[in-house]
Structure formats: C-alpha cells, structure tokens
Amino acid sequence: MSLRVTLVTAARSSSLLAERFDDDRPLDEAGWYEVQQAAPALIPLGAAELRYCSPTPRSRATGTALGYAPLAQPALRDCDMGRWRGLTLAEVAALEPAAVDAWLTDPRTAPHGGEPLLAFITRIGNWLDTRPAEDGAIVAVAEPSVVRAALVYALKAPPATYWNVDVRPLSTVTLTGRPGLWHLHLATALH
C-alpha cells in the first residue's frame, strides 16, 4: 500500500522581505495573479480523494481558487511563534539578536515563548503519518514552513536541515509511502 501526498505551497501574501511570523494576511494582488498563472498545472491535483489546507487565509484562498474545496486542518498550521507573531525576522533580530541565534541553532528552544522547531516538525510529521494508510491521493495547500517541516520529517533529516530548504509559492512536492516510511517523489516538468 502506498499513499501519495502532494503538498502545494500557498501563493504569497506579501513580498519575501515583508514576510511576518504567523502571517494571517490574505493573498495580495501578485499572489492572485500567480495562482491564475499556475492554475493549469495545479488544478488537476484537485482530483485527489482528500483535499486539505492549512488554516491560514492565504492557504484557504489558494486551495479555493484552484477548485480544491479544501478542508482546513488545524494540525497544518504554521509554527507558533509566540511573542514574535506579526514581526519580521529583521525586526526580531534587531530586538533580540541572542534569542534569534538560539532559535536558529537549537531546534529544542523556543525563546519566543511559542513552539520549538523540533515540536513543529514532529507535529507536521504526525499529521502526515495519520493520513489513511490505503492507496490513494491527497493534496494539501500549506504554508512554506509546513512544507519544509514535512520534507525534513519525511526524509528523516536532522532538524537543522529545515533552514536549508527553499520552498517557493505555488511549488509542489509529492511524498509517497506510508506512515513512518516516506519517499520524496520529484516529477518531470509540466509543459
């Protein structure tokens, strides 16, 4: 038995430099445009038996715009950033440079008072491992951080690997397998 889970990264809601921790902003104009451009390649993924999304406004809007009618999954929420919520990394680094260094180097710490990186990766992995174990397909629209965490978990990579995974808006990645045994599936380019 093998399950196919395709993760679609939500369209953007701001420029990369304006990204904020636990950003609840809806899609911006550029994000809507990007969804329209990517739709021909992404709409077919909606044929999956199960369609989910992160509970964020931009993940929901992306999934809805692609016709997925996704069910929001609280377990797919972004990492809880505690008192850093709503701030950019640059703002936090200016206010608490030692705390940012600790957060970036030790996956067990949560100097912001929220969720440690290791707990976040484990939560996303638990969601992945509790999907139906029979053959089938799932599509989930999620925040870039959620996709990174899923990849780190699925590949059994060290938590520090999280910082080396670049996930772009509207990119896709497919994991195949079953709970505890996941494989990264890279597809050929769609033309």
C-alpha positions as CSV (number, residue, x, y, z in Angstrom):
1,M,0.0,0.0,0.0
2,S,1.3,3.4,-0.9
3,L,-0.2,6.8,-0.3
4,R,0.6,9.8,-2.4
5,V,0.6,13.2,-0.6
6,T,1.2,16.3,-2.8
7,L,1.9,19.5,-0.9
8,V,1.2,22.7,-2.7
9,T,2.7,25.8,-1.2
10,A,0.3,28.7,-0.8
11,A,0.5,31.7,-3.0
12,R,2.1,34.7,-1.5
13,S,0.5,37.4,0.6
14,S,3.5,39.8,0.7
15,S,7.0,40.2,-0.7
16,L,9.6,37.9,0.8
17,L,11.2,40.7,2.9
18,A,7.8,41.6,4.3
19,E,7.0,38.0,5.5
20,R,5.9,38.0,9.1
21,F,5.8,35.2,11.6
22,D,2.4,33.6,11.8
23,D,1.2,35.9,8.9
24,D,-2.6,35.8,8.7
25,R,-2.8,38.2,5.7
26,P,-4.8,37.1,2.7
27,L,-3.4,36.8,-0.8
28,D,-2.1,40.0,-2.3
29,E,-2.6,41.1,-5.9
30,A,0.6,39.4,-7.0
31,G,-0.5,36.2,-5.2
32,W,-3.8,36.1,-7.1
33,Y,-2.0,36.7,-10.4
34,E,0.4,33.8,-9.6
35,V,-2.5,31.4,-8.8
36,Q,-4.1,32.2,-12.1
37,Q,-0.8,31.6,-14.0
38,A,-0.2,28.3,-12.2
39,A,-3.7,27.0,-12.3
40,P,-3.5,24.9,-15.5
41,A,-0.7,22.9,-13.9
42,L,-2.2,22.7,-10.4
43,I,-5.9,22.2,-10.9
44,P,-5.6,18.5,-11.9
45,L,-4.2,17.8,-8.4
46,G,-7.7,18.5,-7.2
47,A,-8.7,15.0,-8.4
48,A,-7.2,13.7,-5.2
49,E,-9.6,11.7,-2.9
50,L,-8.8,14.0,0.0
51,R,-8.1,17.8,-0.2
52,Y,-6.7,19.7,2.8
53,C,-5.2,23.1,3.6
54,S,-3.5,25.0,6.4
55,P,-6.0,27.2,8.3
56,T,-4.3,30.4,7.1
57,P,-6.3,32.8,4.8
58,R,-3.7,32.5,2.0
59,S,-3.7,28.7,2.1
60,R,-7.5,28.6,2.1
61,A,-7.7,31.1,-0.7
62,T,-5.1,29.3,-2.8
63,G,-6.9,26.0,-2.4
64,T,-10.3,27.5,-3.2
65,A,-9.0,29.4,-6.2
66,L,-7.6,26.1,-7.6
67,G,-11.0,24.4,-7.1
68,Y,-9.9,22.0,-4.4
69,A,-12.6,22.9,-1.9
70,P,-10.1,22.0,0.8
71,L,-10.8,21.1,4.4
72,A,-8.8,23.2,6.8
73,Q,-6.5,21.1,9.1
74,P,-5.5,22.7,12.4
75,A,-2.5,20.4,12.5
76,L,-1.2,22.0,9.3
77,R,-1.0,25.5,11.0
78,D,2.3,27.4,10.9
79,C,4.7,27.2,13.8
80,D,3.5,29.0,16.9
81,M,5.9,31.9,17.1
82,G,4.7,33.2,20.5
83,R,5.5,36.9,21.1
84,W,7.3,37.1,17.7
85,R,3.9,36.7,15.9
86,G,3.4,39.5,13.4
87,L,7.0,40.6,13.3
88,T,9.6,40.1,10.5
89,L,12.8,38.2,11.2
90,A,14.7,41.5,10.7
91,E,12.6,43.2,13.4
92,V,13.1,40.4,15.9
93,A,16.8,40.2,15.1
94,A,17.1,43.9,15.9
95,L,15.2,43.5,19.2
96,E,16.5,40.1,20.4
97,P,19.7,39.0,18.5
98,A,20.7,36.4,21.1
99,A,17.3,34.9,21.1
100,V,17.2,34.6,17.3
101,D,20.7,33.0,17.3
102,A,19.4,30.4,19.9
103,W,16.3,29.7,17.8
104,L,18.3,29.2,14.6
105,T,20.8,26.9,16.2
106,D,18.9,24.8,18.7
107,P,15.7,23.1,17.4
108,R,14.5,22.4,21.0
109,T,14.4,26.0,22.1
110,A,11.6,28.5,21.8
111,P,12.9,31.9,23.0
112,H,9.7,33.4,21.6
113,G,7.5,31.5,24.0
114,G,5.8,29.5,21.3
115,E,6.6,26.2,19.7
116,P,10.1,24.8,19.3
117,L,11.2,23.9,15.7
118,L,11.5,20.2,16.7
119,A,8.0,20.1,18.1
120,F,6.7,21.8,14.9
121,I,8.4,19.3,12.6
122,T,7.1,16.5,14.8
123,R,3.5,17.9,14.7
124,I,3.6,18.1,10.9
125,G,5.1,14.5,10.7
126,N,2.3,13.2,13.0
127,W,-0.3,14.7,10.6
128,L,1.4,13.0,7.7
129,D,1.6,9.7,9.5
130,T,-2.1,9.7,10.5
131,R,-3.4,10.0,6.9
132,P,-5.3,7.0,5.7
133,A,-2.9,4.2,5.0
134,E,-4.6,2.7,1.9
135,D,-3.6,3.5,-1.6
136,G,-4.8,6.9,-2.7
137,A,-4.0,10.5,-3.3
138,I,-4.1,13.6,-1.0
139,V,-3.4,17.2,-1.9
140,A,-2.8,19.8,0.8
141,V,-2.2,23.5,0.3
142,A,0.1,24.7,3.1
143,E,2.5,27.5,4.2
144,P,6.1,27.2,3.1
145,S,7.2,26.4,6.7
146,V,4.8,23.5,6.8
147,V,6.1,22.1,3.5
148,R,9.7,22.4,4.8
149,A,8.8,20.6,8.1
150,A,7.1,17.8,6.2
151,L,10.1,17.3,4.0
152,V,12.5,17.2,7.0
153,Y,10.3,14.7,8.7
154,A,9.7,12.5,5.7
155,L,13.4,12.3,4.8
156,K,14.3,11.8,8.5
157,A,16.8,14.6,8.1
158,P,18.3,16.5,11.1
159,P,16.1,19.4,12.2
160,A,18.8,21.9,11.1
161,T,18.1,20.9,7.5
162,Y,14.9,22.9,7.8
163,W,16.8,26.1,7.3
164,N,18.3,24.8,4.1
165,V,15.1,24.0,2.3
166,D,13.8,26.7,0.0
167,V,10.1,26.5,-0.8
168,R,8.6,28.9,-3.3
169,P,5.0,30.0,-3.6
170,L,2.8,27.6,-5.6
171,S,5.6,24.9,-5.8
172,T,4.7,21.3,-5.3
173,V,6.3,18.3,-3.7
174,T,5.0,14.8,-3.5
175,L,5.7,12.3,-0.8
176,T,4.8,8.7,-1.4
177,G,4.7,5.8,1.1
178,R,3.0,5.1,4.3
179,P,3.3,6.2,8.0
180,G,6.9,6.2,9.0
181,L,8.3,5.4,5.6
182,W,8.1,8.3,3.1
183,H,9.8,8.9,-0.1
184,L,10.3,12.2,-2.0
185,H,8.9,12.0,-5.5
186,L,10.2,14.5,-8.0
187,A,8.1,14.9,-11.1
188,T,9.2,15.9,-14.5
189,A,8.5,19.4,-15.7
190,L,5.0,20.1,-17.0
191,H,4.9,21.5,-20.5
